[in-house]
Amino acid sequence: MQPYGALADVYDAMMDDFDYPKWAEYYRALLGRAGVSPGTVYDAGCGTGSMALEFAKLGARVTGADLSEAMLRRAAEKFRRAGESAMLVRQDICDLSVPRPVDAVVAACDGVNYLLTEERLRAFFRAARRAIRPGGALAFDISSRHKLEVRLGNAFFGEERDEIAYLWENRLDAERHLIRMDVTFFVREADGRYRRFQEEHVQRAHGEEELVRLLREEGFSGIEVFGDRTFAPPAEGEERLHFLARRA
C-alpha cells in the first residue's frame, strides 16, 4: 500500500498534539536568520496541509506539494474550511517545479528522512535550488540518527485512543541506516466496528555531516544546523535537527 494512503483519513487525529502554529513561527524565524521574509513558500511534502495552512495564515502565498492524492484532498478541505487559499499539487519533491521562483522551500516533519538514497537527496536539493530565488533559502528538519537508530531502532509499541488504536513495529538495517516501520491501524467506524489497515514506511537516518556536504555540493551556502526548534547547535542525543541553507 502506498504510504499515507488510507492513513490520510486518520493522520490529523494522530497528530492532534502537534503544535503547528509554533512550528510555523519557528520556521519563519529560522528563515529570518537568512534574511528571508517568506512571502512565497513551497511546502515540500505538505501532507494534509496543516503546516501550509499556518504559513498562509502568516501571510505567505503557499504551494503545497505531496505525492499522496488522499493527503492533498484533505489539505484542500482544510484550506476551504479555513477560508485560506493555496496551490496544491501532486509532485515528487525530487522533481519539484514552480511557475516562478519562491522565497523559500520548506520540508517539515521528516519529509527528508523519506529520501532514502544520495541520488534522491541530491535531486531534491538541486530541484529546490532551482525553485528558490537568489537570496532565498531552503529549510527542513529530520529525525536524527540517534532518534531513529537508538531510541526507535527495533522497537515495538502501540497506543489506544478513543477512536483509533495502532501497533507499530520497527526493523532497523543499521548498515544502511534504514528503518522500516510496519504500522497496523484499527479505526472505529460509526457502527462501532473497527476497520483494520496496514502501512509500511521506510526512513533513512541521515548523518548531519553528509547532508551539509550534499547541500554545499548542490550549490547552497551559509548552511546552519540547529537542535529541535532552537537556534543552538544540536546537543548530544538530539532527536530532531533543523537545517537552513541559503541560495546565493
Secondary structure, DSSP 4 states (H G I P E B T S, - for coil): --TTSGGGGTHHHHTTT--HHHHHHHHHHHHHHTT---SEEEEET-TTSHHHHHHHHTT-EEEEEES-HHHHHHHHHHHHHHT---EEEE--GGG---SS-EEEEEE-TTGGGG--SHHHHHHHHHHHHHHEEEEEEEEEEEE-HIIIIIIITT-EEEEE-SSEEEEEEEEEETTTTEEEEEEEEEEE-TTS-EEEEEEEEEEE---HHHHHHHHHHTT-EEEEEESTTSSSPPPTT-SEEEEEEE--
